[in-house]
Each structure stands twice: as C-alpha cells, then as structure tokens.
Amino acid sequence: MTSLTGRRSLPRRSGWRSNLTTALTRLVPAAIVIWAVMVALGYLLTHAWHETGFERRDAWINRYLADHRTGLMNSTTHVVTYAAETYTVVIVGLVFFVGMRLRLGRWREPMFLLAAIVGEVLIFIATTLVIHRQRPPVHRLDLVPPTSSFPSGHTAASIVLYAGLAIIALRTSTRRWLRVVAVSAAVVIPIGVAFSRLYRGMHYPTDVLGSVLLAFLWLTVTVSVVLKGRG
C-alpha cells in the first residue's frame, strides 16, 4: 500500500499477533520471577536445611504413611496419581482447548488454559534443572523419574489444570451444576494427588507446598494477563 506521500506504508500487525506479543512480554518476566522464587526455596531445602532437624521433621509424614500402607490405599493412590500424569494433562487440556474454542467461539479461555499448563511445565522443568533434591528416605511405590523431588510436578500440574478449568467454568457458565462440579474437581483432585505423592514416598511435604505456591502464583499471573487482559 502506498501513502499520499508516495512512501510504501508498513502493514499493521494483526490484532491477535499484537495481543500475543503483549501477553508474552508480561508472562515471560513473571515466569522468570516465579522460577527464581522456586530456585531460592529449593536452595534452602537442599543446602541450608539439608540434613538438619527441619529435614528430618519434613520426612516424618512420609515415614508415618509408609509404615501404615495398605493394599487398598496402595491401589487407590496409584489410580489417583493418573489424574496428573503428563499424558492425562495433555489429553484433558487438548480436549478442553478445542472444545472451548468451538463452544465459546473465541480464543481467550483456550489460550488461558494453554498458557497456564505450558508455563507451569516450563517453570517446573527449569527448576529441576537447577535444584537436585533426593526423594524421601522411604520405600517408594513408583519408579523414580529423573527430575528432582522438589517441586512436585504432579501436584502443580493438577492444580493448574483443574483449577484453571474451574476458573473458566465460573467465568463462562451459568449452569450451577457445572460450576459445582468444576470447583469440586479443582479442590478434590489436587488434594488427592498431593496426598498420593506423599503416601507413595515420592515427595516431601515441602515439595508439595512448593508446588502449591508455584501453581498459585502462575495461575494468578495467567488470569491477570490472559483472562483479564485487553483484546
């Protein structure tokens, strides 16, 4: 396109591209800050508080649960853990991403869910690349993944996924039953996953609490930037 002065004007960026750029300029710095907070906490757990009375008290609940395991609870916690496995989060997230795009006819809610899940995973992985905490000193019921004990990826993923869906339901749906189901799932599933990770000897309580903080901070950021942002 040529302007009245004879100069070729540059095409304006499309609205979605401008919104994406704006969102990223806010999400990326926030993710770095949250990562720094997690690394600082992880450093305390693996250095300042390592092999101290604090760490021994931290492992008390793991030892208690390991000493009181039953066949029923072993099976139940094994099933509950699947609610936050990587493939479960990917499949559920993808189904709702597509479903919300088709149902609502807009990108805001699907992109919020995508940003919440992807951001949590990236912060979690980046943290485990720096922090290397050993698993609790009890018999573990699952295979040990190569990642650090801190933080609990299952716990963080379950909070971000199911609380994210609950936030969307409260924002978009007027059906009471749907809102109740979504909020109930956002409470029950993460609590069940967190308990299962403790029971199965995969994480210390502080690993779980660290994941709760990670998920809460990142959800707060993504709600503010994506759901309540402009565009």
C-alpha positions as MATLAB code, in Angstrom:
seq = 'MTSLTGRRSLPRRSGWRSNLTTALTRLVPAAIVIWAVMVALGYLLTHAWHETGFERRDAWINRYLADHRTGLMNSTTHVVTYAAETYTVVIVGLVFFVGMRLRLGRWREPMFLLAAIVGEVLIFIATTLVIHRQRPPVHRLDLVPPTSSFPSGHTAASIVLYAGLAIIALRTSTRRWLRVVAVSAAVVIPIGVAFSRLYRGMHYPTDVLGSVLLAFLWLTVTVSVVLKGRG';
ca = [
       0.000    0.000    0.000;
       1.341    3.442   -0.954;
       0.655    6.532    1.151;
      -0.180   10.032   -0.171;
       3.490   10.985    0.171;
       4.492    8.199   -2.165;
       6.082    6.061    0.528;
       5.081    2.477    0.971;
       3.428    2.115    4.377;
       4.156   -0.870    6.564;
       1.235   -3.256    7.173;
      -0.228   -3.092   10.645;
       0.187   -6.125   12.814;
      -2.943   -8.176   13.189;
      -4.832   -7.896   16.453;
      -4.090  -11.430   17.639;
      -0.391  -11.020   16.975;
      -0.262   -7.763   18.896;
      -2.178   -9.323   21.809;
       0.158  -12.326   21.812;
       3.231  -10.133   21.898;
       1.792   -8.060   24.730;
       0.906  -11.171   26.718;
       4.356  -12.703   26.260;
       6.104   -9.516   27.405;
       4.226   -9.879   30.680;
       4.155  -13.660   31.057;
       7.838  -14.326   30.435;
       9.209  -11.922   33.094;
       6.620  -13.194   35.587;
       7.639  -16.786   34.874;
      11.283  -15.898   35.458;
      10.437  -14.302   38.814;
       8.421  -17.355   39.903;
      11.258  -19.624   38.775;
      13.698  -17.560   40.846;
      11.436  -17.919   43.893;
      11.274  -21.685   43.407;
      15.041  -21.941   42.983;
      15.580  -19.916   46.168;
      13.267  -22.223   48.116;
      14.899  -25.266   46.570;
      18.335  -23.975   47.543;
      17.225  -23.641   51.159;
      15.904  -27.197   51.162;
      18.993  -28.707   49.532;
      21.666  -26.636   51.269;
      20.748  -24.532   54.311;
      18.204  -27.035   55.674;
      19.703  -30.238   54.264;
      20.404  -32.941   56.883;
      19.035  -30.783   59.670;
      16.231  -31.223   62.148;
      13.964  -29.424   59.716;
      14.513  -32.031   57.005;
      14.018  -34.883   59.468;
      10.723  -33.374   60.583;
       9.830  -32.813   56.942;
      10.170  -36.551   56.273;
       8.133  -37.577   59.325;
       4.835  -37.781   57.440;
       6.477  -39.861   54.695;
       7.738  -42.357   57.262;
       4.369  -42.431   59.021;
       2.463  -43.073   55.792;
       4.981  -45.701   54.663;
       4.548  -47.546   57.965;
       0.756  -47.589   57.611;
       0.312  -48.591   53.989;
      -2.462  -50.964   52.977;
      -3.249  -52.778   49.768;
      -6.385  -50.705   49.227;
      -4.598  -47.397   49.699;
      -1.727  -48.520   47.509;
      -4.159  -49.189   44.672;
      -6.232  -46.080   45.292;
      -3.291  -43.693   45.340;
      -1.916  -45.354   42.221;
      -5.161  -44.581   40.363;
      -5.411  -41.043   41.743;
      -1.908  -40.249   40.525;
      -3.073  -40.828   36.952;
      -5.187  -37.658   37.202;
      -1.964  -35.638   36.958;
       0.215  -37.796   34.737;
       1.734  -35.981   31.765;
      -0.388  -37.716   29.162;
      -3.546  -37.136   31.229;
      -2.858  -33.405   31.485;
      -2.056  -33.205   27.765;
      -5.174  -35.096   26.691;
      -7.569  -33.300   29.058;
      -6.026  -29.938   28.233;
      -6.238  -30.558   24.486;
      -9.862  -31.738   24.651;
     -10.940  -28.679   26.603;
      -8.809  -26.356   24.460;
     -10.585  -27.486   21.294;
     -13.972  -27.775   22.983;
     -13.857  -24.273   24.427;
     -12.724  -22.788   21.128;
     -15.664  -24.380   19.330;
     -18.202  -23.730   22.092;
     -17.255  -20.168   23.004;
     -16.098  -19.067   19.578;
     -13.122  -17.126   20.937;
      -9.519  -17.700   21.912;
      -9.230  -16.070   25.342;
     -10.226  -19.039   27.539;
      -8.428  -21.704   25.459;
      -5.263  -19.598   25.407;
      -5.500  -19.065   29.156;
      -5.595  -22.831   29.708;
      -2.717  -23.349   27.283;
      -0.591  -20.642   28.895;
      -1.305  -21.995   32.368;
      -0.331  -25.584   31.515;
       2.702  -24.830   29.339;
       4.023  -22.181   31.719;
       3.750  -24.468   34.735;
       5.604  -27.239   32.931;
       8.402  -24.917   31.815;
       8.846  -23.404   35.289;
       8.841  -26.864   36.843;
      11.418  -28.252   34.414;
      13.617  -25.151   34.710;
      13.557  -25.509   38.492;
      14.542  -29.180   38.440;
      17.469  -28.366   36.148;
      18.945  -26.274   38.957;
      17.631  -27.973   42.102;
      18.553  -31.609   42.743;
      16.772  -32.852   45.843;
      16.774  -36.518   46.751;
      13.482  -38.334   47.310;
      12.254  -39.032   50.868;
      14.116  -41.826   52.712;
      11.301  -44.380   52.471;
      10.390  -47.219   50.147;
       8.855  -45.699   47.016;
       5.885  -47.279   45.258;
       6.600  -45.683   41.868;
       9.562  -45.602   39.552;
      11.739  -42.600   40.330;
      11.712  -40.068   37.463;
      14.949  -38.247   36.577;
      13.632  -34.947   37.948;
      14.269  -33.540   41.420;
      11.997  -34.257   44.350;
      11.418  -30.501   44.585;
       8.915  -29.400   43.474;
       6.135  -31.934   42.889;
       5.263  -31.764   39.208;
       2.134  -33.879   39.637;
       0.755  -31.579   42.314;
       1.452  -28.379   40.393;
       0.014  -29.809   37.170;
      -3.180  -30.970   38.871;
      -3.770  -27.559   40.462;
      -3.114  -25.618   37.262;
      -5.265  -27.898   35.091;
      -8.302  -28.433   37.297;
      -8.306  -25.031   39.000;
      -7.832  -23.457   35.581;
     -10.892  -25.276   34.273;
     -12.852  -24.234   37.360;
     -11.908  -20.587   36.806;
     -13.132  -20.828   33.226;
     -16.372  -22.504   34.309;
     -17.059  -19.777   36.868;
     -16.318  -17.143   34.247;
     -18.344  -18.515   31.344;
     -21.073  -20.848   32.589;
     -24.388  -20.022   34.243;
     -25.170  -23.683   34.951;
     -24.931  -24.242   38.673;
     -24.230  -27.962   38.430;
     -21.324  -27.392   36.077;
     -19.784  -24.754   38.313;
     -20.162  -27.002   41.361;
     -18.571  -29.966   39.565;
     -15.685  -27.844   38.273;
     -14.922  -26.285   41.651;
     -15.256  -29.632   43.437;
     -12.814  -31.231   40.994;
     -10.415  -28.301   41.466;
     -10.370  -28.991   45.207;
     -10.648  -32.770   45.466;
      -8.301  -33.866   42.669;
      -5.242  -31.768   43.633;
      -5.637  -32.739   47.292;
      -5.875  -36.393   46.276;
      -2.832  -36.114   44.027;
      -0.777  -34.318   46.678;
      -1.638  -36.945   49.301;
      -0.851  -39.746   46.858;
       2.614  -38.339   46.148;
       3.323  -38.204   49.889;
       1.838  -41.627   50.558;
       3.787  -43.269   47.745;
       7.062  -41.820   49.037;
       7.740  -39.632   46.012;
       7.843  -36.196   47.666;
       8.401  -34.433   50.964;
       5.586  -32.218   52.279;
       7.712  -29.171   51.421;
       7.915  -30.378   47.820;
       4.137  -30.389   47.685;
       3.838  -26.996   49.367;
       6.362  -25.575   46.919;
       4.225  -26.837   44.053;
       1.119  -25.256   45.544;
       2.962  -21.929   45.637;
       4.180  -22.350   42.062;
       0.699  -23.174   40.764;
      -0.990  -20.375   42.733;
       1.453  -17.726   41.567;
       1.350  -18.822   37.940;
      -2.442  -19.077   37.847;
      -2.678  -15.599   39.329;
      -0.400  -14.270   36.591;
      -2.176  -16.027   33.720;
      -5.614  -14.968   34.948;
      -4.455  -11.351   35.134;
      -2.637  -11.331   31.797;
      -4.743  -13.614   29.601;
      -8.264  -13.729   31.045;
      -8.446  -10.145   32.247;
      -6.067   -8.623   29.733;
      -7.089   -6.488   26.802;
      -8.147   -7.936   23.489;
];
